[in-house]
Amino acid sequence: MSIGAERTAVQNPFLRYAVEVGWTYLPPEEATRLRRGETGLVLHEVLVRQLQALNPGVVDHQRAEDIAGRLVRVRPSIEGNLEAWEFLKGLKTVFIPEERRERNVRLIDPVRVEANSFHVTDELPFQSGTRRIRLDLVFFVNGIPVIVVETKASRHLDGMTRALEQIRRYHAEGPELMAVAQLYALTHLVQFLYAATWSLSPKDLLNWRDEQAGDFETLVKTFIAPSRVLRVLTEFVLFVRRDGELSKVVLRPHQMRAVERVLARARDPHKRRALVWHTQGSGKTYTMITVARRLIQDPAFGNPTVLMLVDRNELEQQLFTNLEAVGLGHVEVAQSKRHLQDLLRSDRRGIIVSTIHKFEGIPANICTRTNVFVLVDEAHRSTGGDLGNYLMGALPNATYIGFTGTPIDRTAYGKGTFKVFGVDDPPHGYLDRYSIRESIADGTTVPLHYALAPNELLVDRDTLDREFLALTELEGVSDIEDINRALEHAVTLRNMLKSPERMRRVAEFVARHFREKIEPMGYKAFLVAVDREACCRYKALLDEYLPPDYSRVVISPAANDPPELRAYHLSEDEERRIREAFRKPDELPKILIVTEKLLTGFDAPILYCMYLDKPMRDHVLLQAIARVNRPYEDETGRRKPSGFVLDFVGIFENLERALAFDSQDIQGVVEGLDVLKERFRQLMEQGRRDYLGIVAGLSGDKAVEAVLEYFRDPDGRDKFYRYFRELEEVYEILSPDEFLRPFLDDYRALSEMYQVLRSSYEARPIASLDFLKKTARLVQEHTHGSMVREPPAIYGIDVETLGRLAQDDAPDAVKVFNLLKAIRQIVEAQASEQPYLISIGERAEAIVQAFQERQITTEETLRQLVDGPVQELQEAESARASMDLSAEAFTIFWLLSREGVQESEAVARQIADVLDRFPHWHTSEQHEREVRREIYKALLPTGVADPVSVADRLLQVLRESHR
């Protein structure tokens, strides 16, 4: 699809929808005028006017000019981006001499939407030093650029990858502009992704969706609605500073929705309870923090007390660190029961962080205000029994909001959670929910699969049932400490798990499985042992089968530990270094051996596999296996397909007993590998039926030619690409497995077919379409005797190479694509300096487009390429070498000569002089009119039939070279 078609199909509708919801369109030349040239960041007149309107009596014209100057001078980095956001939030001040004080300045009004101005422009040029970029769409609020949108053609399978590359280029080549902009969006009709500026990894891209239908028009209008844009800019952007490094996030749609619902509940005088279930790994902590920030900063809540309750010191420290990191200022952490009581008695306002245990024995009615808001993390296990009674007795008029990463269970514990938090939202008890299935569909988490270890390694089923699964006191268990206490009494079960002979066989199996299946994928693993002693013993055993630095033990120390456990105690700094190294793909360790620590609150996206050798159930099991559900993408664009649990206990053999939840709440939480094997079998049957027949009885060049001919149609190729990517992901998870043996030859043939198509039809390498690691190795190991072999790569492309390719003895279809790739490489590499190449490249693309649409035969396509673009490139190269013309003048000469214009060299020099006199013609409407007038004057004496269309063509090509 040409750039023009891309604009027609994606960019122009986006603009139209924006105008329909309240944005005013500015032509690019008008936007550039208001920016005072291509180096300008803001619509200066608009910003100065709005500053005075939003700050009457505080900001006059001169102060508005000064504030605008401060804004555009922020550092071209994420640090400057934080400064710009602080301007938008109204956190920056201006000194008022007559009042002898600083006054906060508002740049936007998030409450009175109509008080703001909203402008959008397209094809906006921006000049930064010698570098120049052109942005598809830019949205301005009160003259300030806040959102950059990159659009791509919907038929490009790699459209989002290309769009993200463009956004990265904008940050690299136009950092001054991106230091002010706060959000960016990428779309190609099929997908709509968004992210915070300066967050440029694929994992930072969020899937935009609204409660309404998800067609393109609805997605655009809900995302870009002025009222929502103001809320997102001021309330849903977080800057996080950790270890001296600043990062930035924007909330996901489900987080924004939950925040708004919680705040609405906080305003409701008749309802004082709510429960938010957002599945593990979906950003619950940031949701809580945003709620706390909004409660504190909104004057409507009357300077409230926000009490954030967590249930263990590890998470308390993590939450406290996050609160400090997002710049919430002073946060009070209750150090003891007495300290907590003093804070509440003294009418302390602001944020207080505590654990539920510090409420034990607290007097009733210690604080009876109504503007007390209690945000309870992991609500399902924080407010049961006497502790919950103490809490609610001490704060009788507070509003209680529970947050949980797991659903309400069916047990008495679950009924208690419903009674405390869900009573105002019958029948299910949730104010807001974001289920496991929704999370996977959005890409917030990845699917989970499991397999049972060989029978000889599983513990006795009857013992597991009698000493663990059948215990009524463990139903709905939400704390791993309760699991640990139960296992201390499960003597027979624990002895089975810790049998020296069994542990040795488990360690050997884990080492072999990790080496064969997990390490080749580039991922890491947890080994979860039954207790701390078992962790230490597994470390010694694993060291016999793997290098010692492959694994580390992370356990909680105890003062009375024996020497064999004390040997594995870690200082806080040592543990922090191990955690950080584990998160990095190229650093050791690759396996962490744990039993309790790190099973909650630890995120490591590279963690793929959990070797589970500890009985668990209900909330504890869901929280533990969620460690492996985080999305991950490596530097090459390969994505983690899923998470995996290998069960050495037998818990997953009877999953219904281990998870006491409503089936609809845990639907899709984890599936056995047998489901994947059946899916692989179905996909291979589809491949044999739909694709392998294309090359039946063929090999070598003939097979390649058949594949290229069959997949001329882009839709057919995309369908095959999507089919193969699913097939490959399943193979990556299953391999190696004897189940795959009967399929290997056919799978290899499909892989080679995919490789041929990708290398032939794609204009350039696409990292996200590269083979996953196990398939890449399979193809590399079987290059000889393949049915479909990829044509040799072409290096050092130049005009001379084109001639050799045209004379090659390869089949015509192969020559067509080799020539097209060569022409594309020449055009992409040199078009900015030699614009005449653009028109040649367009002619080549038009020929191949006709070929793909089956309007011409392969033989005719090859003839047209050789007689057209290839010959033209050779002639142009020769002419350019013999003429003393600038690149721009030669482009004009070449285009005029192709139109049959007489004296084309002299006319080209004349037009080039005109362009030199009006260097901003491509951004200034007035300059372009002057240039057109001069071009017509130069063309008319030549007798050219249609000077208007010739001028249009000249300016179109030259404008493209400025993109």
N, C-alpha and C positions, 0 to 999 in steps of 0.2 A: 504494500500500500504506500503510495506516495505521501509526502509530507502534507500536500494539500488535502488528500483524502483523510489523513489522520486528523487534521484540523476539523474537517467537515463532520466526521463521525464521532469524535470525542470532545475536542476542545470547544468547538462552537456550541454544541448542546450544553456543555458545562457553563459557558458564559451566559447562555440564554436562561438557564435555570437560576443562576445567581441573580440576574436582573429581575426575574419574576418574584424572588423572595426579598428584594429590597436593596440590591446593590446597584450603584450607578456605573455604567460603562464609560471608561475613558479610552479613546483611541491612543495607541502607543505614543504618537507624536505629542498629544496633549499631556499625557502623563510625564513624558520627558521634559516638556516645557515647564510643568509645575514642579518638577524635580530640579529645575535650573540646569539641565544638561544630563548627559549619560552618567556622570559620576555622582549625581545626587541620590540620596537615600530616601528622602521623604517628599511628599507633596507639600512644598514649603508654605505656600499661601494657605492651604487648607489647615495645616497644623497650627500655624500662627493664629488663624482666626478661631479655631476650636479651643486652643489654650485659653484665649481671652473669654470665650463664651462659657467654658466649664469652670472658670475660676474668677468670677466677677469680683472686683474690688481687691483682688490679690495679684492678678497677672495683667499688666498692661502690654502694649505692643512691644516695647523694648525688652521687657522680661520674657515675653513669648519668644522673641528672637533668640535671647540668651539660652532659654531652655531647649529650644530646637537645636541650637549649636551644641549643647551638652549631649543631647541624645545622639546626634550623628557622629560625635567624636568618641563614642564608646569603643573599647578595644575590640579589634576584629578577631574575637575568640569567644569561647564559651563563657569566660569571665565577663566579657563585654555584654554577652547575651543576657546574663543574669542582671547586669546593670539596666539594660533596656527593659527587661521584665519588671524590675523594681519601679521604673518610670510608669509602666502601664498599670501597675498595682496602686499607684499613688503614694509610694513610699519615699519618693524623692522630695526634697524641699527647696525653697527659694527664700533668701533672706529679705525681709521687708524692713528697710531702714527706719521708716516712720513708726513702726511698731516695735523695733529692736528685737525681733525674734524671727525664727524660721517658720515658714508655713508650708504644709504639704501641698503638692500640686497634683491635680487630676489631669491625666491625658485622655482618659476615657471614662464614661459613666456607665457602669454595668447595670445599674438599676433603671435609669431612664434611657431605654434603647433609642428612642427618637431624638435624643439630644446629641447623638453621635452621627458622623458622616461615614458612609460606606462606599468605597470605590473599588472597581476591579478593572484591570487592563490585561492585554495579551501581548505576546511577542515583545516583552519589555527588554530593551538593551541596557546593559550596565557595564561601565568601564571602570576597571580597577588597575591603575598604572597602565602597563602595556597589554594587560589581559582584558578580554571582552567576552561577556556571556550574554545570552538572550534567553529569557525565562518565558515559559509557555503562558502561565497565568500568575498574576500577583494581586493579592487582596490587601487593600489599605483601610485601616480604621482611623479616622481623624487625620488622614494623611500619612500614617505610619504603616509601613509594610509589615504585615503580621503573618500572612500565609502565602506560601509558594506552592503551586500545583504543577506537576509534570504529567502530561498526558501522552499515551502511546497507543498505537493501532491495536485494536482488539485481536487481530489475527496473529500477532507475534506471541509465540509461546513464552519467549523470554522478555516480554514487555516490561514486567515489573523489575527485572534485573537491570535492563537498560535504563529505566527511569531512575532507579536508585543510583546508578553510576552517574547520571546527569546531576542529581542532587549533590553527590559527593564532589563533583566538579565545581558546582556553584560554591560550595564551601571552600574549596581550594583556591578558586580563581576570583571569587567575589566575596571574600569573608566579611567585608564591611557591611554588605547588604544582609548577609545571613546572621550577622551579629545582632541585627535589629529584629528580623523575622523570628517568630516563635514556633511555628508549625509548618510542616509540609505534607502534601498529600500526593499519592501516585494512583493513577487510574488508567485502565484500558477497557472500560465498559464491563468486562467480566469481573474484575476485582476493583475494590476501592480500599486502599491502605493509607494510613496516616501515621505520623510520628512527630516527636519534638525535634526541632532543628538541633544540630550538633549531636544527635543520636543517629548514627549512620550505619549501624550493623543491621543485617536482615532480621535479627531477633528483635530489633526495636520497632519493626513495622507492625502496626496493629490493624486488625480487620474491622473496618467501620460497618456497623449494622445498627438499625433502629428497630424499635418495636413494630413498626409498620412493615409493609411489604418491601422487599429488597431490590426493586428494579432500579436502574441507574438514576432516573429522575428523582426518585424518593431518596436514594442515598445522598445525592448531591444536595438536594434541598434541605434535608435534615442536618447534614454536616455543616453547611454554609449559612444556615439561618442566622441572621444577625444576632438575635438574642442568645443563641447557643454559642456562637463564636465568642461573644463577650464573656460568657460564663467559663468557657474552656480556658480562655486566655488568663482570666483572673483567679479562677478557683481550681482548675484541674491540671495545672502545670506544677511540677515539683522539681526543684534543684536540690541535689543531694551531694553533700561533701563528706567523703570518707578517706582517711589516710592522706589528707592533703589534696585529693583529686576530686574535681567537680564533675558531676554528671547530671543528666536531665531526663525526666520522664514526663509523659502525659498519660492520664488515666485511660483505661479501656472503657468501651461503652457500658459494660455491666457495672464497672466501678462508679462511673458518673451517675448511672441510674440509682444505684444503691445509696450514694451520698445524698442525692436529692430526696429520696424517699425517707431516709433517716432524719434529715433536717425538717421535712414536713411533719414527721411524727413528733419531733422535738417541739414543734410549734403547737401541737394539738393538746389542749388542756385536758381533754377527756381520755386520752390514751397515753400510757406511760411505759409501755413494754413493746419490744420489737426483737425479732431474730433475723439475722442475715446469714444465709448459708451460701458461701462462695467456695467451691471445691478447692482442695489443696493445690497450691501452685498457681492460683489465679490472681494473686496480688492483694490478699486480704489486709495485709499490714498497711499498705499505702491507702487503702480505702478508709481504714480506721483513722490514720493520721490526717487525711483530708477532712473527715468529719470533725475531728478535734479542732483542727485549724479554723474551719468555718464557724463552729460554735463559739470559739474564743473571739474571733474577729468580727462577727456579726453583732452590731449594736442591739438588734432586736432581742438578743438573749440576755442583755443586762449584765455584762461582765460575769459570766458564770464560772462555776467550778466544774472542770471536766476531769473525772477520775477514770484513769485507764488501768484496768485490772488484768494482770497476767498471772499465770499459775506456777511459774518456776523462775529461778534466778537467771538461768541462761537466756530465757526469752525476755525476761525483764530487762536484761542488759542489752539485748538486741533491739527491743522496742525503744528503749531510752536512746540508744545510739542513733536509730532512725529519726527520732523526734529532734534530736540535736542537729542531725545532718541536714534536715530540710529547713533549718533556720527558724524554728519556732521559738527561739529565744530561751529564756530560763524555764526549765522543766524541773519540778520538785519531785524527787524520788524519796518515798517513805522508807527510812532506814530501819525502823522498828515499829512495834505496835504503839509505843508511847509517842513516837514522832508523828505517826499517822493521826492519832487522836488530837495531838496539839495542832496539826495543820487544819483539821476539820473544825475544831473548837474555835480557832482564831479567825474563822471565816475566810480562809485562804481562797483566793480566786486564781484562775488560770489552770494549768494542767498539773495533775498529781499522778504519778505512776506508783502502783503498789501491787502486792500480791493479795489474793483473797485471804491467805492465812493470817495476815496482820489484822484482820477484823475479829479474830477470835477474842471473845470477852469484852468487846467494845460496848460502852454504854448505849442505851437506846436514845433516840432523838438527839444525837450529838450535833446534827445539822438538819434543820427542818425547812430550809429554803426550797423553793420549787425549781430554781434554775441551777440545779445540780444534775449533771448528766454522767451516768456511769456506763462506760464502754468496756464490755467484758470480752476478752480474747479467749478463744476455745471455750465458749459458754457452756458446752455440754458437760464440762468436767470442773467448772469453777464455782458453781453456786449451789451444789447439792448439800443436803444435810444442815448441820448447825451453822456452818460458816455462812451459808446463804441467808439464814435467819438473822444472824448477827448483822450482816451487811444491810439488809433491808430494814431492820429495826433501827439501825443507826441513822439511815438516810430515808425516812419514810415517804418523803414527797419527791424523791428523785425520779428521773426517767432512766430506765434500764434498757440498754441496747446490747444484745448478745451477738457476737460474731463467731462463726464456726466454719471449719474447713470440711466437716463431715456432716451428713444429714442427721436428723432426729432418728434415734433407733426405736425399735418396737418394745423395748423393755421398760421396766419401772423407771430407770434412769431417764429414758427418753420422755416419758410422761412428765417427769419432774422438770425437764428442760422446757417442755411445752407450757407447763403451768407457770413457770417463772417468766419466760420471754414471749411465748407464742399466743398467749391468751387473747390478745387484741386482734389476731389475724387468723381466725378459724377458717376452714377446718384443718389446714395443714400446718399452720403456725409460723409461716415465713412472711416477713415483710418483703424480703427480696431473696431470690434464689438464683444461683448460677450452677447448674448441675454438671456432673462429670461429662455427660454427652455433649452439652453445649460447649464446654471448655475444649474438648477435643475437636469439635466442628470448627471452632474459631482459631484453632492452632495455639491456644493459650497453654494447653498441655498436649502431650502425645498419648496415644493408646498404650495400654499395658497388656503384655502377654505373659503367660506362665507355663512352666512345665514341671512335672514331678520328676524327682531324681529316680534312678533305678530302684526297684523294689527292695533290693538288699540293703540299700542305704536309708530307707524310710524307717521310722520308728514303728513299733507295734501299734496297729490301729486301735485295738481294744484298750490298750494302756493310754493312748492319746485321748480317747473318748472318755474313759473313766476318770482320769486324773486332770483333765483340762477342759475339753469341750463340754462335758456334762455338768460342770460346776455352775450352779445357779448364781453364785456370788460373782461370777465373772461376766454374766450377761450384761451387755451394754458397756463393758469396761472401757474407760476412757483414759486411764493413766497407766503408763508402763510399769510404775512402781507396784500397782496392784497385780499386774502380770508376774512381776518378779517374786512377790510374796507367795503367790499361788504356786509358782514353780519350785520354791524352796520346800514346800510340803509335798510336791509331786515327786517323791523319792525315786520310784521305779522309772518314771519317765525321764527324770534328769540323769539318772545313771545310764539309761540307754543312750541318751544324747551325748554323754561324756565318756562313753566306753572308749578306751584307748584304741582298740582295733577299729571301731567304727570311725572315730575321728581321723585316723590315718587314711582310711579309704576315702572319706569325704574330702580331705585335704588333697589327696592325689587326684580325685575326680575334678575338684575345683581348679587345680593348676592346669590340668589337661584341657578342660572346657574353656578356661580363660585364654589359654594360648591358641587354641584352635578356632574359637568362635568369637570371642570378645575383642581380644587385642588386634586381630586383623581389621576390625571395623574402626579402630582408633578410639575406643571408649574405655571407661573405667568401671570398677565394681566395688560393692560392699560385700563383706562376709559378715552376717549377723549371727553371733554365737549366743548360746543360752545364758551365759553369765560371764563375768569378768575373767574368771579363771580359765574358762574355755577359750576366750579371746587369746589369752597368752599362750595356751597350748597350741591353738591353731597357727599362731605366728611361727612357733618353732617347727611345726610340721610343714607349713607352706615353704619355709626356707629350704627344706630338703628338695623341693621340686621346682622352685622358682628362685631367681636371684633375690637375696635378702632385702635389697632396697626396693623391690616391687611392692612390698606391703608394709603397713604400719598399724599399730594398735592404738586406738583412741578410746580410753575408758576414763571414768571419773575416779580420782584417787580417794583413798580412805586412810585415816591416820594409822590404823592398826593393820594395814596390809602386810602380808608376809613378803619376804624378799623377792619371790618369783613374780608377784604383782607389782611390787615397788619398782622393779626394773623397767616397767613400762609407764611409770608416771611421767607426765609432761608438764613443763611450765606453761603459763599462758602464752608466752611468746613462741615456744616450740609448737604448741598446738595450732596457733594462728598460722605459722609458716607451713605446717603440714596441710592445713585446710586450703591455703592459697595455692600451694604446689599441686594439690590434688585437682583443683579446678582447671589447671593448665594442661593442654594435651601433650606437650613435649617434656613435662617434668614428672619426676617420681615423687610419691608412690602412685601405683596404678590400682592398688586394692587397699581399702581401709577395713580393718577388722574391728567391729563395734558390737555392743549389746544393748546400749540404751542411749548413750551420747550420740549426737548427730542424726538420730532417727526422727527428730522434730527440729524445725527451725534452721536446717542446713540446706542450702541450695547449691548444687553443683550440676549444671546442665550436662556436662560431659559424662555424668554417672548414668550408665545404661543398664547395668545388671546388678541384681541383688541376689546373693546366695543366702537363702533364708534357712537357718538351722536353729530357730528359736520359735516355740509355739506363740502365736499371737491371735487376736480376734478383735472384731468390732472396730471401734474408733482407733485403737492402737494399731491394728493391722492396716487400716486405710491410710493412716498418717505415715506409717513406715514405708509402705510400697509407693507412696506418692513421692518419695525421694527420687525415684527414677522416671518421673513423668514430665520433667522439664524439657522444653524444646531446646535443641542445640544445632548449630550450623557451623561447620569449620570454615577455614579460610578459602577453601576451594568451592564452597557453595553446597557441599554435601550435608544433607540434613539427617538428624537422628530419626529413624522411622518410627520408633516406639521405645518403650521401656520393657525390661524383661525381669521376671522373678523365677528363680530356680528353687523349688521347694524341696528341702531335704527332710521335712517333718511329716508332711501329708495333710497340711491345713487345707490346701486347695483341692484336695480330693473330695471334700465335703464343704464346699464354699458356703452353701446356704446356712449351715450350722455356725460357721465362723463369722458370718456377717448378718447380724440381726437388724436388718433395715428393710424398708419397703422396696420391693423389686424395682419399682419405677425410679427410685432415688439412686440406686446403684447400677442401673442399667448401663452396660458398656464399661464398667469399672476395670475388668480384667477378663481376658479370654485365653483359653488354652491354645497351645501351638497346633493342636489337631484342627482347630478352626482355620488357621493359616494354611495348613497343609491342604485342606480341602479347597481353599481359595486358590492356592497355587495350581492344584490339579485342574480346576475350572479354567483358569487363565491359560494354561498350556493347551487345553483342548480348544480354546478360542483361537490361540495362536496357530495351531495346526490347521484349523478350519479356515481362518480368514487370511493368513499371511504366508505360511510356509509353502503353500502350493504355488506361490509366485515364482519360486526358484527350484521347483521340483525338476530333477533331471538336468539341472544346469550347474555350472561351476565357473569360478574365475570371472573374467570380463563379461561373459554372457549373463552370469547371475547378477552382477552389478548393474548391467544395462537393463535387465528385467525389473529390478527393484526401482531404479530411477524412473523408468517409464511408468510403472504402476502407480507410483506415488507423486505424479506431477501435481495433483490437486492439493493445495495447502490444507484444506479441511481434512482430507484423508491422512495427510502426514501428521497433523496435530492429534488426530484420533489415535494413530499408532503410537505417537510419542507418549500420550497419556496412558495408553494400555501398557506400554513397556515399562514406564516408570513405576506403576503399581506392581507389575510382575517382578521387577528388579528389587524393589523394597522388600517384598516377601522373600525372595531368594536370599537377600542379605541377612535377614533374620534367621532363616532356617539353616543356611549353609555353615559348616558341612553337616550333612545328614544322609544316611543311606537311603532315605525316602527319595532323595533327589536323583539318584543314579539313573533311573529309566528316562529321566527328562533331560539329562545334561546335553546330549547332542542337539536336540531341538532348541533348548534354551540358548546354547552357544550360537546357533544359526540366527535366532531372533536378535541376539545381542549384536552380531556382526551386521545384520540388516539395519539395525538402529544406528550403528556407527557409520555406515555408508551414507545413510540419509542425512545424518547430522552434519557430517563433514562436507557433503556435496551441496545441500540446499541452504545451509545457514551461512549468512554473509560473513560471520566471524565466529570464533570460538565462544561458547556459552558455558561458563563455569557450572551453572546450576544444572546443565544437561550432561555433565561428565558422568562416566560410569561410577557407581558406588564401588568401594574398594574390592569386594570379593568378586564382582563381575569383571572388573578391570583385570584382576589377576587371572581369572579363567580365560579371558580373551587373549591375554598376552602369552599364556602358556600353551595355547593351541593355534598359533598363527599359521602353522604349516598344515596343508590339507583342508583348510577351511572352505566351506561352500561359497561364502560371500566375503571376499577380501576387500578391504578399503583400498582405494587407489593411493599411490604414493603421495606423500605431502609435497607441496610446492613451496620452495624457498627462494628468496632473492628475486622477487617479481619485478620485471621491468618490461619495456616495450619489446626488447629483443626476445625475452622469454615467451611473449605472446605468439610470436612467429613460430617458435619451436613447438609450442603446445598445439597450434593449429595443424602442424604437419605430423603430429604424433600418431602412432598406429593403434591407439586405444579405440574402443567403440565410440560411435558418434555421441551417445548420451553422456559418456564420461568426458569427452572433449568439450561438450557444451558447458558442463559444470566447472571443469578446470579453467576454461576461458573466462567464464563469468566470475569465478573467485579471483582470478588474476586481475581482471578489470576492476572489480570492487576494491581490491587491495590498493591498486594504483590510485584510484579516485579518492579513497578514504585517506591515504597517506599524503597526497599532494594537492587536493582540491582547494584547500584554504590559500595556498600560494599560487596555484595555477587554476583559476576558476573555470577555464574553458573545459576542464575535465568533467565538470558537473554535467554538462549537456551530453557528453559522450557516455557517461555512466548512465544517465537517464534513458538514452536510446538502447543501451544494452539491457537494462531492466525491462523496458517495454517489450523487447524481443522475447526475453525469457518469460515474461508474463503471458504473452500470446502462446508460448510453448506450453506453459503450465495449464492454460485454459484449453489446450488441445485445438487451438485455432490453426497451428502450423505443425508440420511433422518435425521429428528430430533432425532429419537431414536438412530440411529447409531452415531450421533454427541455426544449425551450425553454419550453413552458407551465409545467412544474414549476419551472424556475428563476425565471421571472417571478413566478408566484403564491406561490412559497416563499421562498427566500433573498433575492431582490431586494426583495420586498414587506416581508419581515421586517426587513431592514436599514433600509428607509425608516421603518417604524413604530418601530423601536428608536431611531433617531436622533431622531425627534420626541419620543418619551417621555423620553429621557435629557435633552433640552434643557429639559423642563418639570418635572423632578423634582430635588429637592435630596438626591441620594444620591451616596455615594462610588462609584468605579468598581467596587469589589468588591461593594458592597451592590447596585448596579444590576444587576450580573451575576446575583446571587442572585435579585433581584426578577424579572428577565426570564425566567430559567429556571423559576422557580416559576409565573409567570403562564402560561408555555407548557404547564405540567403541569396547569393549571386550579386551582391552589391559591387558596383564598379568602383575602382580606386579605393578599395576597402582599407588599405594600409593608411592612406592619408586621412580618410574619414575617422578611422580608429584613433589616430593621434589627436585629431580635433576633439573627439568625444572624451578622450582621456583627460585632456586639458580642462574640459568643463567639469569633470568629476573632481579634479584637483581643486578647482575654485569653490566647489560646494562639498566639502568632505563629510558633512552630516546629512547628505541627501537621503540616506536610508532610514533616518529617524525623524527628519524634519519634513513635514508636509509642504511647507513653503519652498524649501530647497529642492525637494523632488519635483515640484512644478517647474522651477527654473531649469533643472536638468532636462526634463522632458522637452521643454520648449527649445532648448539648445540642440538636443538630439534630433528633433524634427527638422530644425533648420539645416543640420548637417546632412540629413538623409534625403531631403526633398530634391536637391540638385542631381542626385544619383539616379533618379527615376525609379526607385524601388516602389513596388506596387502597393504595399500596405505598411507605411512607416509607423503607424500606431502599434501594430502587432510586433514589428521588429523591435521597437523601443521597449515594449512590454517584456519581450523575451530577454533583451539585454539586461534590463534592470532586475528581472527575476533571478537570472543566473548570478549577477554580481551581488544581489542581496543575500543569496544563499551562502556565498563565500564569507559573508560577515556574521553568519550565525555562530 
